[in-house]
């Protein structure tokens, strides 16, 4: 009788509220690191039949046992194919979802909860996106996938409730950022293979607002799309690789958001970087120091009608004249100068057999270092091309490891562009990039007729830099990344190169002088703070939407260091404070002495005189050389942009004198940098122009 009364009361409550609940009790095993499990509920007799913001989905509930909740991706699929994420990788190492309900009106997000999840939470996505006017009768699917190994579980039951207090979709109407609109026709985007989709971009230009109802005015065509990333694929907000096509479905180089035409692009999701700007900041610094790094554009994404937050459209690392500008290499280029370049390689996770070679020089931990072929693609390389680039790198490592490694003719400098390695070192160290030197570490090499040396870069993948990793010392503003093999146990280790370079006094002289130079320009704390503040201001409106759909401000997401800032403004302040402390520490601890005469071809700072300084129309430059030396002398602005190339030639031993004059329109009033660049370093003198 008690059971009958409970059933009657439940039925009376449903009729009174208009709520209609449908349940599945099908016990479904969740395979370990397996495919997506689909548990259906057939909804019929729904009244009214169409679901919208007046009558529609209110709540989804489920009971799931699992020994590691963070392995689970749980989503809901509507009859029209719309998919909304309910819980993606939440709960850490905790177990089970017990009586877990998701309702858009709940006070707390599932993101902020902890296992075992019991009670009612806001879902990760907006289930209101399904209340889009579609017919609610049909098959609804709970999609559950275990994305990692070592743990298993089962779905015991789930239910869906429709009623008169439906969830509303996220309202997104306009932005000061470009808007990217993707439509996959409700196909799942997977790691492989690519799927065919449609992409449009709304970009009305600087200072003009973009509305989702505007025409797709800078791109509107087919694309191929797939997931990209490694550990980041477990994040709720996904990154994508895009290939632009023409109307016939053929690869087509396309200008995207003003960036030079190419067919390969990346739509990067800054989920674990709550400033949303760490990669953008790093690539800007790399570009400002004279090296190519990917161009970037902030945007907001609509995917199948659902708002996905802030994204960064960026160039994929590719060989072409506007990206990594090395010579084209075909499978027929197997002799002479043509064989010697160009190549792009990286230290990173490999792509399977044949995609890499292993260095004969292991790290100091004995972990193998793998070099991966990037360009040409390993499947397109002639065997002799693989042999050539491997032998070249092996020869460099052999020379660097040898007793005469500092020899200017036959030592390591014979094989590499030292300046690029110094700049790459400083970028990794100033940002405390925990992946530096061991993952996403690129190099490129031109053919011999165009210099032929191996150069470091482009810079890539700095989302865990600038105080955004709580492991391998990434949360500390002291210590060196190049020494991480000693403190960081990992399947990936850095080469011995970076420590060995520092055994060369000439290298540390050049390193310290470059640091001093960059600290007056690109790595000025004032300049960095101004850049960060300008991006934060640009993103201020969009970040409020972003952190509404991804409510993770103040919440730990892997691998955030502590303490966790509690607002976007605090995220920016925390990063800027860390940068100040990091640069201050490096000022005091970077090896080398920029004012020390280190070899017979050096020009010492104390032997360089500039007068008058300040100057009005010109100045006199006097310097002493111990031997005949090739020098390049130039004047740049404080950001490193060349204003005047003065000399580039061999200068005689002894005292040298130059008169430097400027026309009335060459220089404005202000500070400039006089640079004297020698084979073993750069001398920088500040000069001030006055009226």
N, C-alpha and C positions, 0 to 999 in steps of 0.2 A: 504493500500500500504506500509506504514511504517513497519507493522508487517511482511509482505511478504519479504521486503528487509532484515530485521533482520534475518529471517529464512534462507534466501539465503546466507547471509554473514556467519552465523554459519556453514552451510553445507559446504561452500567453505573453511572455516578455518579448519574444521575437515578433509576434503579431502587433504588439503595442508600439514597438520601436520601428517596425518596418524592416528589421534586420533579417537577413537570410544567410544561413551558414551552411557550407558544404564541406564534407570531411572525407579524407582518405586515411584508412588504417592499414594500408598495405606496407608490411615490413620489408624494407629495402636495404640490402647491404651496401656499404660505401667502400669500394675497392681502394686499396692503398695506392696513392699516386696513379689513379686510374681515370677512366673516361667520365664524362658528365652523366650522372644518373638522373633519369627523368621519371618523376612520380606524378601521374596525372590525376586530376579530378574533372569529371564531366559535369558541368553546370547546365541544368535544364529547368525550365519553368520559372526563370527569373522574371520578376515583375516589379518595375518595368524592365523590358528586355535590354534597352540601351543604357549604358552606364556613362555618367558624366559627373559634373561637379554638384549636381542636385541629388542624384542617386547613383551610388557606385561603390567601389571597394573601400572598405573601412579598415579592415584588420586582416593580417595573415599570421597564423600561429603554427608552431611545429614543436615536436619532441624529437631530439636527435641525441643519440649517445655517440661520443667520439672522444678518444683519449688525448687529442691535441687540436683544440678548436681552431687555432690559427691556420691550420692546413685547409680549412673548409671555405669554399666559395659557394654561397647560397643565393639563388636568384629566383625570380618569378617570371613566368612567360605567359602572356595573354593569348587568347585565341587568334588575334590579328598578328601575332609574332612579336609584339613589343616585349622587351626584356628589361626588368628593373632589378638592380642588385639589392638584396636584403641584408646580407652580412658577408663581407669579404675579408678574410684573414684577421678576424677579431678574436680576442680572448687569450692570446699568447699560448703558453703551454697548459692552460686550464682545460678542463673536460666538460663536455655536455651542454646541450640547450634543453632545459627542462621547463616545460610550460612557457616557452618563449613566444611572445606576441609582438608584432610590429605594427605600429599605428602612427600616422604622420603627426598626430597631435600630442604624442607622448612628450614628457618633459625632458627625458634624457635620450641621447643617441646610443645606438648599439655600439658605436665606436668608443664611447666612454665607459661602457659596462665591463664586467669581468665575469669569467666563467666560475661556476655554472650559471648561464644566463637564465634568470627566472623573472617573470613579470613582463611588463610592456615597455618597449623602447621605440624610438624613431628608427626607421630603416635607414640603411646606408644611402640608397637612392630614393627617388620620389615616386611612390606607387601611384600617386595622383596622375602620373603620365599615362597610366592605363585607362583612366576615366576620361577618355578622349572622344566619347560618342559612339564607340564600337558596340556591337552586340555582345553582351556578356555571356549569353548561352554558348556553350562550346567547351573545348578542352583547355583547361588551365594546367600548367606544369610547374611543379617545384623542381628546380635544377640544382643538383648538389654534386660538387666535385671535390675530391681530396687531391691537392696539387703538390704534395710532398710525400716523401717516404716515411716508413717506420710506424705509422699509426693507422688504425682502422675504426669503423663505427657503423651505425645503422640509422636510417630514418624510420621512426616508429609510427608517426602519424603527422598529418598536417591538415590545416583547414583554411578556408577563405570566407570572409564575411562581407556581405554587401548590405548597405543601409543608407539612411538619409543624412548621415554625417560623413560623406565620402572625403577621401584624401584629395587635396588639390595639387595640380602640377606646379612645378617651380616656374614662376613668372619671370621671363627674360625677354625684354623688348628691345633694348638698345645698349650700346657700349661706346666708350671712347677708343676702344681697341678694335682692330679688324675682327670680323666674325667668320669663322670657318664652319661650313654646313656640310656634314657627311651623311650620306644615305646609303646603307648597305642592303636595303630591302629586307631588313631584319635577319640577314645572315650574321652568324657569329664571326667576329674577327679573331683569327687564330694565329699561332706562331708560324705555322707553315701548313699549307701553301697560301700564297696571296689569294684574296678574293676580289672580284670586280665590284666596284662601287662608284658612286657619283660624288664629286666634290664641287662645292661652290664657295667663293670667297666674297664677302662684302667688305670693301675697303674704299671709303669715299675720300680718303686723303687726310693729311695732317690737319688737326683742328676741326674736322667735320665729323659729326656724330654718325655712327653706323646703326641702322635699325634692322631687325630680323626680317622686316617686310620689304626692305630695299632690294633692288635687283642684284643678282650675283654678278658683280661688275668687273672683277679682276681675274676670275677663273670660274668656269662652269663647264666641266667636262668629266670624262671617265678617269678613274684611277685604279691602280692595283694597291691593295692595302694589306698589311699584316701587323701582328704584334711585334714589338722589338724590346730588347733589354734582357737582362738575366734575372737577378733577384728582383728587379723592379716589376717583373710580370706578375708578381704576387700582390702588388698594390692594387687597391680598388680603382684608382685612376690610371688608365693604361697609356703607354706610349706606342706610337705607330710609325711604321715605315711606309712611305708613299712613293708610288711611281706614276708620273703623269702620262696620260695617253691622249691621242687625238680622237676625233669623233669616230674613227674606224677601229679604235682599240689598239693602235700602234704606239709604241714608245715615242714620246714627243717632248723635246726640251722646251721648257716653259718658264717665263719670268714669274716668280711668285713673290708678292708683296715687295716688289722693287729689287729683289735679289737676282743676280745674273741667271740666265736660262740654264736649266738642267732638268733631267727627268726624275732624279732621285732626291727625296726630301725626308725629313724627320719631323714628326709632330710630337714634341717631347712634353711629357706630363710631369710637372715639378711637385709631385705629391709629397715626397719625403723632404723636400726643401721648402720650408714654410715662408722663406723670403721670396721664393719663386724666381730668384735671380742669380744663384751662384754660378751656373754655367755661363750665363750672359755676361756677368762681371768678369769672369776669367777670360773668356774669348775676347772681350774688349781690351783687356790688358795685353794679351798676346798680340793682337793686331797693332796696338799702340807701340809695341816694342819692335815692330817691323817684320813680324812673322804672320803668315796666313793662319787664321782660325775661322771656324764657321761663322758666317753672318747669321744673325738671329732677328726674329720679329715676334713680339708678344701678340697673342690673339686670344679669343674665347671660342670654345667649340660647342656646336650643337650636333649630336650624333643621334640619328634616327628620331629627331624631334625632342631629344632630351638634352638639357644643359649639362655640360661636363666640366666647366670651370676654365681657369687660365691654362693656356698652353704656350709653348714656344715653337714656332716654325723655324727650323734651322737647316742649313746645308749639311748633307751627308758628306763625309770625307770621300772625295773623288778626285781622280786625275783629270784636270782640264785647266785651261789658261786662267780661269777665274777662281780656281780652288787650289789644289796642290799642283803647281805648275811645273811638272817634269815632263820630259819628252814621252810621246806615245811609243809603246813597245808592242809589236805584233809577234805572233809565233814564228814569223819568218826572220826576225832580227836576231840572228844567232852567231854573227861573226863581227869582228872589228869593233869600231866605236858604237855601232848600233846596239850591240849586246850589252853595253855598259850602263844603259839607262833608258827610260827612267823606271824606278821601282818605288813602291810603297810597302813597308812591312810594319809589323807591330808585335809587341810582347803582350799576349792576351790569351784568353781561352781559345782553343783551336777549333777548327771546323771539321775535324775528323782526319783520317789517314790521308796523307798527301798534301794537307793544307799547311804544313809547318815543318820546321826542322828544329832539332834540339841542340843548343849550344854545347860545345865540349867543355866550356868553363861553367861549372855549376856555381850557384850562389854559395856563400860561406856556410849555409845549412845543408848543402848537398841536395837541395831540391832542383830538379831540372828546370832550365829556362827555355821556353819554346818561342820561336820566332814564326809568326804567321804571315803568309803571303797575302797581301791586300790587293796590290796592283802589280802586274796583271793578276786576275783571279787564277788561283792555283790550277783549276781545271783547264785553263787556256794557255798555260805556260809550257814552253818547250823545256825538256829536261835540262838542256845546257843553261837555260836562263835561271832555273832553280839552283843549279850548281854554281853559277857565277855569283849571284848575290849572297849565297851562303858562304862561299869561299872568301868574298870580300869582307863580310862581317867577321868571319873566323880570323882573317889576317889582321884586322883591326884589334880584335880581342887578344890575339897572340902578341902583337906589338905592345899593347897596353899592359899586358901581364909580364912582359919581358924586362930584363935588367936595364935596357937602354930606352925605356919607354918615353923619356923626355927628349930624346934626340930630335931636333927640329926637322931633320930630313927623313929619317927612317923610323921614327917613333910613331906614337898614336896620331899625331897631328897630320901625318901623311894621309890619313883615311877619313877624318871627320872635319866638319865645319865647327870649330871649337865654340865660336860665338853662339851658335844655335843651341849647343848643349848647355852653355852657361845660362842662357835665358830660360831654357826649359827647367834647369835645376832651380833657378830662383823662383820661377812660377810655382813649381811643386812645393817648394819649401815655404814661401810666404803664405800660401794657402793651406799648408799642412794637409796635403791631399793624401789620404790613407791608401788610395789606389795607385798613387804615383810610382812610376818606375816598374811596376809589376803587372798592371792591367791597363788596357786602353792606352798603351804607350807606343806612339807612332814614330816612325822614321821614314825618310825619303832620300832617294839618291838620283842625281842626274847622270847623264852620260859623261864620259871623260872630257869630251870636247867642250862641255859647258861647266866644267869645274870638277865633276865626278866624285865629290866627297859625300859621305853620309851625313845627313843633317837631322837633328831632333825635331819632332813635331809632325803634324799639327797637334796642339793641345786638345784634349778630348776628355769628357766625362769628369766633371768637377762637382757633381751634386753632393758628394760627401766631404767636400773640402770646406775651408772657411768656418771651422767649428760646427761640423754637422755629422760627426761620427763619435760614438762612445767606445771605440775600440782602437787598438794599435796606436794609442796616443793622440788620436784625432781631436780629443776634447781639451788637450793641453796647449797652451800658447808657447811652450818651451820644447826643446828637443828637436831632432832632425828626422825627417822622413827617410832620408837615404840610409839611416841606420836601423830601419824597422825590422830587418831580418833578425836583429838581436832581441827585439821585444815583441814581435808579432808572429805567432805560430799560424801558418797558413799554407794552403796548397799552392799559393803563388808567392814567389819571392822576387826581389829585385836583383839585378846583375851586380857584379863587383865593380863596375865601371866608376860609379859616382864616388866611391871612397878612394879608388885608385887615383882619379883625377886630382884629388886634394893632396896627394903626395908630391905633386909637381908645383914648385914654388911659382913658376911662371903662370900656371893656371890659376892659382889662388890670387896672384896679383891682378890678373885680368878679371877674375870673378869679383874681387872686392871693388875694383874700379867701376865695373858695370853696375854693381849695387849702388855705389855712391851716385853714379849718373842717373839711374832710374829713380832713386829716392828723391831727386830734385824735380822729377817730372811725373812719369806714369805711376810710380809707387809712392808719391807724396801722399801722406795721410789725408791732407786737405782735399786733394784731387779725388782720392778713392771715396771719401765721405760725401763729397758733392755728387759724384756719380751714383752712389748707392741711394742717396736722398732723392735724386731726380727720378730714378726708376721707381722708388717707393711711392712717390707722388703720382707718377704715371699709372701705377697699378692700384692706387688707393680705392678707387671705385670698384674695380673688378675683383679685388681681393675680398671684398665683403660678400659678393656673390659666391666666389670660390669657396670660402670657408663656411658658407651656409650649406652647400651641397656636400662639402667634405669637412665636417665639423671637428677638426683635429687641433685647432689652436688650444694650447694649454694641455694637450693630451700627448703622451709618449707615442711616437711612431718610430719604428726601427729606422736608423740607429741614433736617434736624437740624443745629444748629451744633456746633462742636467746642470743647472735647473732649467725646466721647460718654461719659456716665456709664455705669458698669459694673454698676449694680444699681438696683432701684427706689428704695431709700432714697437713693442718690446722685442720682437724677433729682430727687427732692423737694428735697434739699439744694441742688443746683445752681440750681434755679428760685428758691428762697428767697434764696440769695445774690445772684442777679441782681436780684431785686426790691428788696433792701436797697440795692444800688448804684444802681439806677435812681431810686428815690425820693430818695435822698440827692443825686443829681445834679440832679433836678428842683427840690428845695428850694433849691439854689443858683442855678439858671438860669432858672426860670420868670419871664417878664416881669411887670411890674406892681409896685405898691407899695401894700399894703393900708392903710397909715397916711397916705396922701396925700389931701388934699382935692382932688377932681378936678373938681367942678362945684358949682353953687349949691345943688343938692338933696342933696349928700353929707352924711353924718354921719361925722365922723372918729373913729377909735378913741381918740385922746388926749383927746377931749371927752366920753368916757363914763366914769362913775365908779360903782363898786358897793361899798357898805359896809353893815354889816361883811362881810368875806369872809376866812375862813369865817364861816358864819352858823348859827344853830340853828333859828329858826322863820321867819325872813324877812330881807329886806335892803332897802336904800334904793338906788334907781336915779336917777342924775342925769346929764343930757346936754344939750348945747348944739346948736341948729340955726341955721344961717345964714339959712334961709328956711323958710316953712311947708312941711312935708314929710309925705307919707303914709308911716307906718311900721307894720310888724307886729312885735310883740315877743312872744317865746315862750321857754319853758324846755324843753330836750330832754335826753334821756340822751346818753351819749357815742356811741351808735350812730345818733343822729339821730331817735329816736322822741320825738314831742311829749309832754311831761308836763303842761304848763300853757300855754294860750293866754292871754296877759295883755291885750294891746291890739291893735287893728287899726283905725287911724283917722288923720286928719290931726292932726299936732302943730304947735303954733305956733312961729313964729320966736323964738329966744332960749332961755333956760334952761327945762328941763322936769324935773319931779320926780315919781317914782312910788314908792309903798310896795308891796312885794311880800311877801305872807304866805302861808304854807302850813299846811294842817291837819296834824295829827299823823300821818295815814296817807297823805299825798300823796307824801312823799319819804322814802326810806331814806338812811342815812348814805352819803356818797360824793360823787363829782364830777359836775357837770352843766354844761350849756352854756346860757348866756344869749345869745339871738340877737336882734339888732335889724336888721330887713330893710328896706332902703330901695330906691327905684327904681334906684339905681346901685351897690348892693352890700350886703353883709351884714357886720355887726360881730359878732364872737363873743368872749364873755368867759367864762372858766372860773369857776364858782362852786362852793364846797365846803360841803356840808351836814355838820354835826357834831351830836353828841348834846347 
